[in-house]
């Protein structure tokens, strides 16, 4: 188990307390014990932190100064990791401890896997049971593909990427280094493209071939049951460092920039371009063919129907919940707003 000084040096935190203290992992403030580390990143939890049994806290200098002013907190013999960004330091330290208990995917190919003879699998890769890998697939070093996953022809998966069970990776998909693709994700399915051809006598929706691909950068995480559609002619692109939650729909020809976060059940319509460092809340949705500026934040359940050109803005379009009877009254008023506007215009015209 690592000592306090080893952790402080590795994660570039200032150490206050006994350097030789040893810790077994991390835990929430209310559950942490003397051999565990917790963190404080919100001043609202200062009291809870002062009463915690945690043997160490990751926190800012301001929070440490506040705790030292509390006699009960300062009397506790505890180690402090002082960081400029306690939350990020906690996340990196959590990664460190998680690796100790994480499953080890030993190199090798399960006998039940079906791999085209043309595919060269590096000896450092792990190929799980009932995995299917088609012709022309390229795998980097230390790739782990777990059970029942299908990798179609011409796909490329770069080094150190982990593909969980039951993922479908369609032909021509490109996935970068150190990516994580969770169970049930579908990467590269056809985009929803159909041309109407109807007349009085009938007709049909004519399918538009989706001949593009999906290109995913490095260090991207794709959540469970998320779908990323291939482009119609050009590619659908996910920038490096972007994190996508569960059950997200990304349509054909969408471009998502670097280091974005997209929460569960969000939906991005075709050909929309999301900038870098954007934050998209759960169940937010975007109309097609929009351009969204860098560092845009969109609250959950918000509908974006126009392009956003100014960087760094925060958009919210959600009404708080209310009693149904009150909602019905408000809805009735909204339905009559156009008539009210016409009456006001008429009054203003008569005055003039």
C-alpha positions in Angstrom: 0.0 0.0 0.0 1.3 3.5 -0.8 2.5 6.0 1.7 1.2 9.5 2.0 4.4 11.0 0.7 4.4 8.7 -2.3 0.9 9.7 -3.2 1.6 13.4 -2.7 4.6 13.3 -5.0 2.8 11.2 -7.7 -0.2 13.5 -7.8 1.6 16.8 -7.2 -0.2 17.7 -4.0 1.3 19.4 -0.9 1.4 17.1 2.1 0.3 18.1 5.5 0.7 15.4 8.2 2.6 12.2 8.7 4.5 11.3 5.5 4.7 7.5 6.4 1.0 7.0 6.8 -0.3 4.2 4.6 -3.7 4.1 2.9 -5.7 1.3 1.3 -8.1 3.3 -0.9 -10.7 6.0 -1.1 -14.2 6.3 0.4 -17.0 9.0 0.8 -16.7 11.4 3.7 -19.4 9.6 5.7 -18.0 6.1 5.2 -14.2 6.6 5.2 -12.1 5.0 7.9 -8.6 5.8 9.3 -6.9 3.8 6.5 -8.9 5.5 3.7 -8.8 8.8 1.8 -11.7 11.1 1.1 -12.0 14.5 -0.5 -13.6 17.9 -0.1 -14.3 20.0 -3.1 -17.5 21.8 -2.1 -17.6 24.2 0.9 -21.1 23.0 1.7 -19.5 19.7 3.0 -16.9 21.3 5.3 -18.8 20.3 8.4 -19.1 16.8 7.2 -15.4 16.7 6.4 -14.5 17.9 9.9 -16.6 15.1 11.4 -15.4 12.4 9.0 -13.3 9.5 10.3 -11.2 9.6 7.1 -7.4 9.2 7.7 -6.7 11.7 4.9 -8.5 14.4 2.9 -7.8 15.8 -0.5 -8.8 19.5 -0.3 -7.9 23.1 -1.3 -5.8 25.4 0.9 -8.9 27.5 1.6 -10.8 24.4 2.9 -7.8 23.4 5.0 -7.5 26.8 6.6 -11.2 26.6 7.5 -10.9 23.2 9.0 -7.9 24.3 11.1 -10.1 27.0 12.6 -12.5 24.3 13.9 -11.1 22.9 17.2 -12.7 19.5 16.8 -11.4 19.1 13.3 -7.9 20.4 14.0 -7.6 18.0 17.0 -8.0 15.0 14.6 -4.6 13.4 13.6 -5.1 13.4 9.9 -3.2 13.7 6.6 -4.1 16.4 4.2 -3.3 16.4 0.4 -3.6 20.1 -0.6 -4.4 20.5 -4.3 -5.3 23.3 -6.6 -8.1 21.1 -8.1 -9.1 18.6 -5.3 -11.8 17.0 -7.5 -9.4 16.2 -10.3 -6.7 15.0 -7.9 -9.3 12.7 -6.3 -10.2 11.3 -9.7 -6.6 10.6 -10.6 -5.9 9.0 -7.2 -9.1 6.9 -7.5 -7.7 5.6 -10.9 -4.5 4.6 -9.1 -6.3 2.6 -6.5 -8.8 1.2 -9.0 -6.0 -0.4 -11.0 -5.1 -2.5 -8.0 -8.5 -4.2 -7.9 -9.3 -4.0 -11.6 -9.7 -7.3 -13.6 -6.6 -8.3 -15.4 -7.2 -9.3 -19.0 -4.3 -11.7 -19.7 -3.0 -11.7 -23.3 -4.4 -14.5 -25.4 -7.2 -15.6 -27.7 -10.1 -17.6 -26.4 -10.7 -20.9 -28.3 -14.2 -19.9 -29.1 -13.3 -16.6 -30.8 -13.7 -16.4 -34.6 -10.9 -14.4 -36.2 -10.4 -14.0 -40.0 -7.0 -15.5 -41.0 -6.0 -12.2 -42.5 -6.0 -10.5 -39.1 -2.8 -10.2 -37.2 -3.5 -10.1 -33.5 -0.6 -8.8 -31.4 0.5 -11.2 -28.7 -0.3 -8.5 -26.0 -4.0 -8.5 -26.9 -6.8 -10.2 -25.0 -9.6 -11.6 -27.2 -12.5 -13.0 -25.2 -15.0 -15.8 -25.8 -17.2 -15.7 -28.9 -15.6 -12.6 -30.2 -15.9 -12.2 -34.0 -13.2 -10.3 -35.9 -13.6 -9.9 -39.7 -11.1 -9.5 -42.5 -8.9 -6.4 -42.6 -9.3 -5.5 -38.9 -6.2 -3.8 -37.4 -5.5 -4.1 -33.7 -2.9 -2.2 -31.7 -0.9 -3.5 -28.7 -2.7 -4.5 -25.5 -6.2 -4.2 -26.9 -8.8 -6.1 -24.9 -12.0 -7.2 -26.6 -14.3 -9.0 -24.3 -16.9 -11.7 -24.9 -19.5 -11.6 -27.7 -18.2 -8.4 -29.3 -18.3 -8.2 -33.1 -15.6 -6.2 -35.0 -16.5 -5.9 -38.7 -14.2 -5.7 -41.7 -11.7 -2.9 -42.0 -12.1 -1.6 -38.5 -9.1 -0.2 -36.6 -8.6 -0.3 -32.8 -5.5 1.4 -31.5 -3.4 0.4 -28.5 -4.6 0.0 -24.9 -8.3 0.3 -25.8 -10.8 -1.8 -23.8 -14.0 -3.1 -25.5 -16.5 -4.5 -23.1 -18.8 -7.4 -23.9 -21.6 -7.3 -26.5 -20.3 -4.3 -28.4 -21.0 -4.0 -32.2 -18.3 -2.3 -34.2 -19.3 -1.9 -37.8 -17.0 -1.9 -40.8 -14.5 0.9 -41.3 -14.8 2.2 -37.8 -11.6 3.8 -36.3 -11.1 3.8 -32.6 -8.1 5.6 -31.0 -5.8 4.7 -28.2 -6.8 4.2 -24.5 -10.5 4.3 -25.3 -13.2 2.5 -23.3 -16.3 1.2 -25.1 -19.0 -0.1 -22.7 -21.4 -3.0 -23.2 -24.1 -2.7 -25.7 -22.6 0.2 -27.6 -23.1 0.2 -31.4 -20.4 2.1 -33.3 -20.9 2.7 -37.0 -24.5 1.6 -37.7 -26.2 3.3 -40.7 -27.3 6.9 -40.2 -31.0 7.6 -40.5 -31.0 8.8 -44.1 -34.0 8.4 -46.5 -35.2 10.5 -49.4 -39.0 10.8 -49.9 -40.5 9.8 -53.2 -44.2 10.0 -53.0 -47.1 10.8 -55.4 -50.8 10.5 -55.3 -50.5 6.9 -56.3 -48.1 6.0 -53.5 -44.3 5.9 -53.2 -41.6 5.1 -50.8 -38.7 6.3 -48.6 -35.6 5.7 -50.6 -32.6 4.7 -48.5 -29.5 6.8 -48.8 -26.4 4.6 -48.6 -24.3 5.5 -45.6 -20.8 5.2 -47.0 -18.9 7.2 -44.4 -17.4 5.8 -41.2 -17.0 6.6 -37.5 -13.7 8.0 -36.4 -13.1 8.1 -32.6 -10.0 9.9 -31.2 -7.8 8.9 -28.3 -8.9 8.7 -24.6 -12.6 8.6 -25.5 -15.2 6.8 -23.3 -18.5 5.6 -24.8 -21.2 4.5 -22.4 -23.4 1.4 -22.4 -26.0 1.2 -25.1 -24.9 4.4 -26.8 -25.2 4.5 -30.6 -22.8 6.5 -32.9 -24.0 6.4 -36.5 -21.7 6.3 -39.5 -21.7 9.2 -41.9 -23.7 9.3 -45.1 -20.6 10.2 -47.3 -18.2 11.9 -44.9 -17.3 10.6 -41.4 -18.9 11.0 -38.0 -16.1 12.2 -35.8 -15.6 12.1 -32.0 -12.7 14.2 -30.7 -10.0 13.0 -28.4 -10.7 13.2 -24.6 -14.5 13.3 -25.0 -16.6 11.3 -22.6 -20.1 10.0 -23.6 -22.6 8.6 -21.1 -25.1 5.7 -21.5 -27.9 5.7 -24.1 -26.7 8.7 -26.1 -27.6 9.0 -29.8 -25.1 10.6 -32.1 -26.4 10.8 -35.7 -24.6 10.6 -39.0 -22.0 13.2 -40.0 -22.0 14.8 -36.5 -18.6 16.2 -35.3 -18.0 16.3 -31.6 -14.9 18.3 -30.5 -12.2 17.5 -28.0 -12.8 17.0 -24.3 -16.6 17.3 -24.4 -18.9 15.5 -21.9 -22.3 14.3 -23.0 -24.6 12.9 -20.3 -27.1 10.1 -20.7 -30.0 10.1 -23.2 -28.8 13.2 -25.0 -29.4 13.2 -28.8 -27.5 15.0 -31.5 -29.1 15.2 -34.9 -27.3 14.7 -38.2 -24.5 17.0 -39.4 -24.4 19.1 -36.2 -20.9 20.3 -35.2 -20.2 20.4 -31.4 -17.2 22.5 -30.4 -14.4 21.7 -28.0 -14.9 21.5 -24.2 -18.7 21.5 -24.4 -20.8 20.2 -21.6 -24.2 18.6 -22.6 -26.6 17.6 -19.9 -28.8 14.5 -19.8 -31.6 14.2 -22.3 -30.6 17.5 -24.1 -31.2 17.4 -27.8 -29.9 19.2 -30.8 -31.5 19.8 -34.2 -29.6 18.9 -37.3 -27.0 21.0 -39.2 -26.2 23.3 -36.3 -22.8 24.7 -35.2 -22.2 24.9 -31.4 -19.3 27.1 -30.2 -16.5 25.9 -27.9 -17.1 25.7 -24.2 -20.9 25.8 -24.5 -22.9 24.3 -21.6 -26.4 22.9 -22.3 -28.5 22.0 -19.3 -30.4 18.7 -19.1 -33.6 18.4 -21.2 -32.8 21.5 -23.1 -33.6 21.6 -26.9 -31.2 23.5 -29.1 -32.7 24.4 -32.4 -30.4 27.2 -33.6 -26.6 27.5 -33.9 -24.6 29.0 -31.1 -21.8 31.2 -32.3 -20.4 32.8 -29.1 -18.2 30.6 -27.0 -18.6 29.9 -23.3 -22.4 30.5 -22.9 -24.8 28.4 -20.8 -28.2 27.5 -22.2 -31.2 26.2 -20.2 -34.7 25.6 -21.5 -36.4 23.5 -18.9 -39.5 24.5 -16.9 -39.6 23.2 -13.3 -42.2 20.6 -12.5 -45.5 21.7 -11.1 -48.9 20.3 -10.3 -50.7 19.1 -13.4 -53.7 21.4 -12.8 -51.3 24.4 -12.7 -49.6 23.2 -15.9 -52.9 23.0 -17.7 -53.7 26.6 -16.8 -50.3 27.8 -18.0 -50.6 25.8 -21.2 -54.0 27.5 -21.8 -52.3 30.9 -21.4 -49.5 29.9 -23.8 -52.0 28.8 -26.4 -53.6 32.2 -26.3 -50.4 34.3 -26.4 -50.7 34.9 -30.2 -54.2 36.3 -29.8 -53.1 38.5 -26.9 -50.2 39.8 -29.0 -52.6 40.7 -31.8 -54.9 42.6 -29.4 -52.0 44.6 -28.0 -50.8 45.5 -31.5 -54.3 46.7 -32.3 -54.5 48.8 -29.1 -51.1 50.3 -29.9 -52.2 51.1 -33.4 -55.4 52.8 -32.3 -53.5 54.9 -29.8 -51.2 56.2 -32.5 
